[in-house]
Amino acid sequence: MNDSLDGYFPADVVAEVFGNRPATTTLMDCIFLPGSRLPRDLANQMAGDESLIEQQILANKPLLSTRQEKPYWKKGANKREFDAVTLQVYSAVCLVADRHLLEGIVSIGGMYEDVSGLTLRQAIELSKLNVMTEYLPSQYQSLLDTRMFSGIYDYFLVDFSDLFLFLDLKNAKPNKKTVLQRLQRLSQMLLVLDYENEGKVLTKYNTKIRLVDHSFIPLLVPDGIRSKGSITADTMTHLLVGVHRTFTASLLQEGSISRKRFLEVYPQLSGNHSVTDFAKYLDQHKREFLHGKYLSDLIRSYYENKARITKKHSTTLINNTMKEVLQKQDILSKDFNLILKKEMNSNRTDYQLIYIGDEDIVE
Protein backbone atom coordinates (compact mmCIF):
# COMPACT_ATOMS: atom_id res chain seq x y z
CA MET A 1 0.00 0.00 0.00
CA ASN A 2 1.27 3.50 -0.77
CA ASP A 3 0.58 6.73 1.11
CA SER A 4 -2.54 7.49 -0.94
CA LEU A 5 -4.08 4.20 0.16
CA ASP A 6 -4.65 2.95 -3.38
CA GLY A 7 -5.95 -0.60 -3.53
CA TYR A 8 -9.74 -0.65 -3.22
CA PHE A 9 -11.94 -1.58 -6.18
CA PRO A 10 -15.61 -0.49 -5.84
CA ALA A 11 -18.27 -3.08 -6.65
CA ASP A 12 -19.06 -1.61 -10.08
CA VAL A 13 -15.38 -1.71 -11.05
CA VAL A 14 -15.07 -5.32 -9.86
CA ALA A 15 -18.13 -6.31 -11.90
CA GLU A 16 -16.73 -4.67 -15.04
CA VAL A 17 -13.06 -5.62 -14.78
CA PHE A 18 -13.50 -9.13 -13.38
CA GLY A 19 -16.82 -9.97 -15.05
CA ASN A 20 -15.41 -12.95 -16.95
CA ARG A 21 -13.67 -14.55 -13.95
CA PRO A 22 -15.25 -17.69 -12.45
CA ALA A 23 -17.57 -17.00 -9.51
CA THR A 24 -18.61 -20.44 -8.24
CA THR A 25 -16.64 -23.35 -6.80
CA THR A 26 -16.45 -26.82 -8.31
CA LEU A 27 -13.90 -28.06 -5.77
CA MET A 28 -15.72 -27.33 -2.52
CA ASP A 29 -19.36 -27.44 -3.68
CA CYS A 30 -19.67 -31.02 -2.43
CA ILE A 31 -19.32 -30.07 1.26
CA PHE A 32 -22.32 -27.72 1.23
CA LEU A 33 -25.33 -29.86 2.05
CA PRO A 34 -28.69 -29.47 0.27
CA GLY A 35 -31.76 -28.21 2.09
CA SER A 36 -32.41 -25.62 4.76
CA ARG A 37 -31.44 -27.79 7.74
CA LEU A 38 -29.05 -30.55 8.74
CA PRO A 39 -30.05 -33.93 7.25
CA ARG A 40 -32.15 -35.70 9.88
CA ASP A 41 -30.41 -39.04 9.59
CA LEU A 42 -27.01 -37.39 10.05
CA ALA A 43 -28.23 -35.79 13.27
CA ASN A 44 -29.74 -39.10 14.39
CA GLN A 45 -26.53 -40.96 13.62
CA MET A 46 -24.52 -38.53 15.70
CA ALA A 47 -27.01 -38.60 18.56
CA GLY A 48 -27.13 -42.40 18.53
CA ASP A 49 -23.38 -42.95 18.76
CA GLU A 50 -21.90 -41.45 21.92
CA SER A 51 -18.38 -42.50 21.00
CA LEU A 52 -18.62 -40.88 17.56
CA ILE A 53 -20.11 -37.62 18.80
CA GLU A 54 -17.47 -37.40 21.51
CA GLN A 55 -14.72 -37.76 18.91
CA GLN A 56 -16.40 -35.18 16.67
CA ILE A 57 -16.82 -32.67 19.49
CA LEU A 58 -13.14 -33.16 20.37
CA ALA A 59 -12.29 -32.68 16.67
CA ASN A 60 -10.63 -36.09 16.47
CA LYS A 61 -13.04 -37.14 13.73
CA PRO A 62 -14.68 -35.04 10.99
CA LEU A 63 -18.38 -34.29 10.80
CA LEU A 64 -18.21 -34.96 7.06
CA SER A 65 -15.64 -36.49 4.76
CA THR A 66 -15.66 -36.89 0.98
CA ARG A 67 -13.25 -37.50 -1.89
CA GLN A 68 -13.23 -35.70 -5.22
CA GLU A 69 -11.65 -36.79 -8.51
CA LYS A 70 -12.06 -34.80 -11.73
CA PRO A 71 -11.09 -36.35 -15.11
CA TYR A 72 -9.46 -33.11 -16.30
CA TRP A 73 -7.05 -33.10 -13.33
CA LYS A 74 -5.16 -35.99 -14.94
CA LYS A 75 -4.82 -34.76 -18.52
CA GLY A 76 -4.94 -31.83 -20.89
CA ALA A 77 -3.24 -28.44 -20.99
CA ASN A 78 -4.26 -27.68 -17.40
CA LYS A 79 -3.23 -31.01 -15.90
CA ARG A 80 -2.80 -30.70 -12.12
CA GLU A 81 -0.08 -32.08 -9.89
CA PHE A 82 -2.85 -33.87 -7.98
CA ASP A 83 -5.50 -36.29 -9.21
CA ALA A 84 -7.69 -36.50 -6.09
CA VAL A 85 -8.66 -34.33 -3.10
CA THR A 86 -10.07 -35.51 0.21
CA LEU A 87 -12.16 -32.90 2.03
CA GLN A 88 -12.92 -33.21 5.75
CA VAL A 89 -15.23 -30.91 7.70
CA TYR A 90 -14.84 -30.16 11.40
CA SER A 91 -16.63 -27.92 13.94
CA ALA A 92 -19.67 -26.90 11.82
CA VAL A 93 -21.56 -28.11 8.76
CA CYS A 94 -22.59 -25.59 6.11
CA LEU A 95 -25.55 -25.65 3.74
CA VAL A 96 -26.04 -24.72 0.08
CA ALA A 97 -27.50 -21.34 1.12
CA ASP A 98 -24.22 -20.63 2.93
CA ARG A 99 -22.32 -21.43 -0.26
CA HIS A 100 -24.55 -19.11 -2.29
CA LEU A 101 -24.01 -16.29 0.20
CA LEU A 102 -20.23 -16.79 0.12
CA GLU A 103 -20.10 -16.77 -3.68
CA GLY A 104 -22.46 -13.78 -3.74
CA ILE A 105 -20.20 -11.77 -1.43
CA VAL A 106 -17.18 -12.44 -3.64
CA SER A 107 -19.20 -11.51 -6.74
CA ILE A 108 -21.04 -8.32 -5.68
CA GLY A 109 -18.71 -6.83 -3.08
CA GLY A 110 -16.15 -4.07 -3.46
CA MET A 111 -12.73 -5.70 -3.23
CA TYR A 112 -9.57 -4.70 -1.37
CA GLU A 113 -6.27 -5.44 -3.03
CA ASP A 114 -4.58 -6.02 0.33
CA VAL A 115 -5.41 -4.68 3.80
CA SER A 116 -2.95 -6.77 5.81
CA GLY A 117 -0.90 -3.67 6.69
CA LEU A 118 -3.81 -1.31 7.34
CA THR A 119 -5.82 -0.36 10.39
CA LEU A 120 -9.60 -0.72 10.36
CA ARG A 121 -9.93 3.07 10.13
CA GLN A 122 -7.67 3.14 7.06
CA ALA A 123 -9.64 0.35 5.40
CA ILE A 124 -12.86 2.29 5.96
CA GLU A 125 -11.29 5.49 4.59
CA LEU A 126 -10.00 3.59 1.59
CA SER A 127 -13.57 2.69 0.57
CA LYS A 128 -14.50 6.41 0.41
CA LEU A 129 -17.89 5.55 1.95
CA ASN A 130 -19.49 7.80 4.54
CA VAL A 131 -19.22 5.24 7.36
CA MET A 132 -20.44 6.37 10.79
CA THR A 133 -17.67 4.80 12.88
CA GLU A 134 -19.41 5.78 16.11
CA TYR A 135 -21.99 3.07 15.31
CA LEU A 136 -19.42 0.30 15.08
CA PRO A 137 -19.92 -2.50 17.63
CA SER A 138 -17.84 -1.79 20.73
CA GLN A 139 -15.40 -4.61 20.01
CA TYR A 140 -14.42 -2.88 16.75
CA GLN A 141 -14.49 0.64 18.21
CA SER A 142 -11.44 -0.33 20.23
CA LEU A 143 -9.75 -1.79 17.14
CA LEU A 144 -10.20 1.19 14.81
CA ASP A 145 -6.52 2.04 14.88
CA THR A 146 -5.28 -1.55 15.05
CA ARG A 147 -3.86 -3.59 12.16
CA MET A 148 -6.47 -6.28 12.67
CA PHE A 149 -6.59 -7.86 9.21
CA SER A 150 -5.13 -11.27 8.44
CA GLY A 151 -3.06 -11.71 5.30
CA ILE A 152 -4.65 -15.08 4.61
CA TYR A 153 -8.00 -13.49 3.68
CA ASP A 154 -9.23 -11.35 0.79
CA TYR A 155 -11.59 -8.67 2.08
CA PHE A 156 -14.84 -7.58 0.45
CA LEU A 157 -17.11 -4.65 1.30
CA VAL A 158 -20.73 -5.59 0.67
CA ASP A 159 -23.77 -3.33 0.41
CA PHE A 160 -26.82 -5.10 1.87
CA SER A 161 -29.05 -3.53 -0.79
CA ASP A 162 -27.02 -5.14 -3.57
CA LEU A 163 -26.63 -8.41 -1.68
CA PHE A 164 -30.36 -8.85 -1.11
CA LEU A 165 -31.15 -8.01 -4.74
CA PHE A 166 -28.80 -10.83 -5.70
CA LEU A 167 -30.25 -13.22 -3.10
CA ASP A 168 -33.84 -12.24 -4.03
CA LEU A 169 -34.59 -11.30 -0.42
CA LYS A 170 -36.15 -8.26 1.21
CA ASN A 171 -33.65 -5.83 2.72
CA ALA A 172 -34.90 -6.26 6.27
CA LYS A 173 -33.47 -6.93 9.73
CA PRO A 174 -34.56 -10.60 9.92
CA ASN A 175 -32.72 -11.33 6.66
CA LYS A 176 -29.65 -9.45 7.87
CA LYS A 177 -29.71 -11.65 10.97
CA THR A 178 -29.86 -14.73 8.73
CA VAL A 179 -26.84 -13.50 6.75
CA LEU A 180 -24.88 -13.05 9.99
CA GLN A 181 -25.84 -16.57 11.11
CA ARG A 182 -24.63 -18.02 7.80
CA LEU A 183 -21.37 -16.13 8.05
CA GLN A 184 -20.97 -17.44 11.59
CA ARG A 185 -21.23 -21.01 10.28
CA LEU A 186 -18.80 -20.29 7.47
CA SER A 187 -16.30 -18.83 9.95
CA GLN A 188 -16.61 -21.78 12.34
CA MET A 189 -16.36 -24.60 9.81
CA LEU A 190 -12.80 -25.96 9.62
CA LEU A 191 -12.09 -27.47 6.22
CA VAL A 192 -9.13 -29.81 5.75
CA LEU A 193 -8.03 -30.55 2.17
CA ASP A 194 -5.61 -33.38 1.45
CA TYR A 195 -4.25 -33.48 -2.11
CA GLU A 196 -3.07 -36.77 -3.63
CA ASN A 197 -1.34 -38.06 -6.74
CA GLU A 198 -1.58 -41.76 -7.62
CA GLY A 199 -2.54 -42.56 -4.05
CA LYS A 200 0.31 -40.62 -2.44
CA VAL A 201 -0.45 -37.61 -0.25
CA LEU A 202 1.17 -34.38 -1.43
CA THR A 203 1.91 -32.96 2.01
CA LYS A 204 3.16 -29.61 0.68
CA TYR A 205 -0.35 -28.81 -0.62
CA ASN A 206 -2.41 -30.01 2.34
CA THR A 207 -4.49 -27.15 3.70
CA LYS A 208 -6.59 -26.25 6.75
CA ILE A 209 -8.87 -23.26 6.31
CA ARG A 210 -11.84 -21.42 7.70
CA LEU A 211 -13.63 -20.01 4.68
CA VAL A 212 -14.60 -16.71 6.36
CA ASP A 213 -12.67 -14.55 8.83
CA HIS A 214 -14.46 -14.65 12.21
CA SER A 215 -14.38 -10.81 12.25
CA PHE A 216 -17.08 -9.85 9.75
CA ILE A 217 -17.73 -6.20 10.52
CA PRO A 218 -21.15 -4.49 10.22
CA LEU A 219 -20.96 -0.88 9.02
CA LEU A 220 -23.46 1.97 8.84
CA VAL A 221 -23.50 4.28 5.81
CA PRO A 222 -26.43 6.68 6.37
CA ASP A 223 -26.59 8.09 2.82
CA GLY A 224 -29.27 5.68 1.61
CA ILE A 225 -31.42 5.78 4.76
CA ARG A 226 -34.47 7.98 4.19
CA SER A 227 -35.43 8.46 7.83
CA LYS A 228 -32.33 9.24 9.86
CA GLY A 229 -34.48 9.05 12.99
CA SER A 230 -34.86 5.31 12.41
CA ILE A 231 -31.13 4.70 12.94
CA THR A 232 -30.39 2.64 16.05
CA ALA A 233 -27.30 1.02 17.56
CA ASP A 234 -27.85 -2.16 15.52
CA THR A 235 -28.57 -0.48 12.17
CA MET A 236 -26.20 -1.70 9.46
CA THR A 237 -26.07 -1.11 5.72
CA HIS A 238 -22.78 -2.78 4.76
CA LEU A 239 -20.52 -5.67 5.80
CA LEU A 240 -16.75 -6.01 5.66
CA VAL A 241 -16.01 -9.72 5.14
CA GLY A 242 -12.77 -11.66 4.80
CA VAL A 243 -12.83 -14.73 2.51
CA HIS A 244 -9.95 -17.19 2.69
CA ARG A 245 -7.52 -16.81 -0.19
CA THR A 246 -7.50 -20.56 -0.76
CA PHE A 247 -11.17 -20.25 -1.72
CA THR A 248 -10.78 -17.15 -3.91
CA ALA A 249 -7.70 -18.67 -5.59
CA SER A 250 -9.57 -21.93 -6.23
CA LEU A 251 -12.25 -20.00 -8.12
CA LEU A 252 -9.65 -19.08 -10.74
CA GLN A 253 -8.24 -22.60 -11.01
CA GLU A 254 -11.28 -24.79 -10.30
CA GLY A 255 -14.20 -22.37 -10.63
CA SER A 256 -17.17 -22.20 -12.96
CA ILE A 257 -19.81 -19.70 -14.14
CA SER A 258 -18.55 -16.19 -14.89
CA ARG A 259 -19.24 -13.40 -12.42
CA LYS A 260 -21.23 -11.60 -15.14
CA ARG A 261 -23.47 -14.60 -15.75
CA PHE A 262 -23.79 -15.34 -12.04
CA LEU A 263 -25.05 -11.82 -11.28
CA GLU A 264 -27.41 -11.67 -14.25
CA VAL A 265 -28.99 -15.13 -14.14
CA TYR A 266 -28.95 -16.48 -10.58
CA PRO A 267 -31.12 -13.90 -8.75
CA GLN A 268 -34.01 -15.44 -10.74
CA LEU A 269 -33.20 -18.94 -9.51
CA SER A 270 -34.03 -18.67 -5.82
CA GLY A 271 -35.98 -21.51 -4.19
CA ASN A 272 -36.41 -23.62 -1.08
CA HIS A 273 -35.41 -27.03 -2.47
CA SER A 274 -31.87 -26.59 -3.83
CA VAL A 275 -32.89 -25.37 -7.30
CA THR A 276 -30.20 -22.64 -7.14
CA ASP A 277 -27.44 -25.09 -6.27
CA PHE A 278 -28.68 -27.62 -8.84
CA ALA A 279 -28.62 -24.90 -11.51
CA LYS A 280 -24.92 -24.38 -10.73
CA TYR A 281 -24.42 -28.12 -11.20
CA LEU A 282 -26.07 -27.89 -14.64
CA ASP A 283 -24.14 -24.76 -15.54
CA GLN A 284 -20.73 -26.30 -14.94
CA HIS A 285 -21.42 -28.91 -17.63
CA LYS A 286 -21.30 -28.47 -21.37
CA ARG A 287 -24.78 -28.30 -22.88
CA GLU A 288 -23.92 -31.15 -25.25
CA PHE A 289 -23.32 -33.34 -22.18
CA LEU A 290 -26.73 -32.44 -20.76
CA HIS A 291 -28.59 -32.92 -24.05
CA GLY A 292 -30.85 -35.96 -23.98
CA LYS A 293 -30.43 -36.71 -20.29
CA TYR A 294 -33.39 -37.08 -17.94
CA LEU A 295 -34.00 -34.42 -15.34
CA SER A 296 -34.49 -36.90 -12.49
CA ASP A 297 -31.16 -38.61 -13.33
CA LEU A 298 -29.30 -35.28 -13.32
CA ILE A 299 -30.87 -34.26 -10.01
CA ARG A 300 -29.93 -37.63 -8.53
CA SER A 301 -26.33 -37.17 -9.75
CA TYR A 302 -26.30 -33.71 -8.21
CA TYR A 303 -27.32 -35.10 -4.80
CA GLU A 304 -24.86 -38.00 -5.07
CA ASN A 305 -22.02 -35.50 -5.55
CA LYS A 306 -22.68 -34.09 -2.08
CA ALA A 307 -20.69 -35.28 0.94
CA ARG A 308 -23.92 -36.36 2.62
CA ILE A 309 -27.63 -36.52 1.81
CA THR A 310 -30.59 -37.96 3.67
CA LYS A 311 -30.84 -41.52 2.34
CA LYS A 312 -34.27 -42.21 3.84
CA HIS A 313 -35.97 -39.33 2.05
CA SER A 314 -33.84 -39.07 -1.12
CA THR A 315 -36.86 -39.58 -3.41
CA THR A 316 -38.67 -36.71 -1.72
CA LEU A 317 -35.60 -34.48 -2.13
CA ILE A 318 -35.37 -35.30 -5.85
CA ASN A 319 -39.10 -34.73 -6.40
CA ASN A 320 -39.07 -31.39 -4.57
CA THR A 321 -36.10 -30.15 -6.58
CA MET A 322 -37.72 -31.35 -9.80
CA LYS A 323 -40.87 -29.34 -9.02
CA GLU A 324 -38.78 -26.20 -8.51
CA VAL A 325 -36.88 -26.77 -11.75
CA LEU A 326 -40.18 -27.12 -13.62
CA GLN A 327 -41.24 -23.76 -12.17
CA LYS A 328 -38.08 -22.24 -13.68
CA GLN A 329 -38.53 -23.67 -17.19
CA ASP A 330 -38.58 -20.21 -18.77
CA ILE A 331 -35.16 -19.43 -17.24
CA LEU A 332 -33.77 -22.78 -18.42
CA SER A 333 -34.90 -21.93 -21.93
CA LYS A 334 -33.83 -18.26 -21.96
CA ASP A 335 -30.56 -18.41 -20.02
CA PHE A 336 -29.43 -22.04 -20.35
CA ASN A 337 -30.85 -22.79 -23.82
CA LEU A 338 -32.31 -26.00 -22.47
CA ILE A 339 -35.94 -27.03 -22.83
CA LEU A 340 -37.71 -29.83 -20.99
CA LYS A 341 -39.51 -32.47 -23.02
CA LYS A 342 -42.01 -34.60 -21.12
CA GLU A 343 -41.16 -38.29 -21.48
CA MET A 344 -41.62 -41.61 -19.71
CA ASN A 345 -38.55 -42.89 -17.88
CA SER A 346 -38.69 -46.31 -16.17
CA ASN A 347 -42.51 -46.22 -16.18
CA ARG A 348 -42.72 -42.79 -14.55
CA THR A 349 -43.19 -39.28 -15.91
CA ASP A 350 -39.89 -37.49 -16.41
CA TYR A 351 -38.41 -34.69 -18.50
CA GLN A 352 -35.64 -34.91 -21.07
CA LEU A 353 -33.27 -31.96 -21.46
CA ILE A 354 -33.00 -30.72 -25.05
CA TYR A 355 -30.19 -28.34 -25.96
CA ILE A 356 -31.31 -25.69 -28.46
CA GLY A 357 -28.04 -23.81 -29.13
CA ASP A 358 -25.93 -21.36 -27.15
CA GLU A 359 -26.01 -18.09 -29.10
CA ASP A 360 -27.78 -16.17 -26.35
CA ILE A 361 -26.09 -17.65 -23.26
CA VAL A 362 -24.52 -14.97 -21.07
CA GLU A 363 -20.75 -15.47 -21.03
Secondary structure, DSSP 8 states (H G I E B T S, - for coil): --TT---EE-HHHHHHHTTTSEEEESSSGGGSBSSSS--HHHHHHHHT-HHHHHHHHTTSS-SEEEEE--GGGSSSTT--S-SEEEEEEES---BHHHHHHHHHHHHHSEEES--TTS-HHHHHHHHT----GGGS-HHHHTTTTS----TTEEEEEEEHHHHHHHHT---SHHHHHHHHHHHHHHHH-EEEEEEEETTEE-GGG-EEEESB-S--EEE--GGG-S-GGG--TT--SEEEEEEEHHHHHHHHHHEEEEHHHHHHHGGGG--SSSHHHHHHHHHTS-HHHHTT-BHHHHHHHHHHTSS---STTHHHHHHHHHHHHHHTHHHHHHHH-EEEEEEEETTEEEEEEEE---TT---
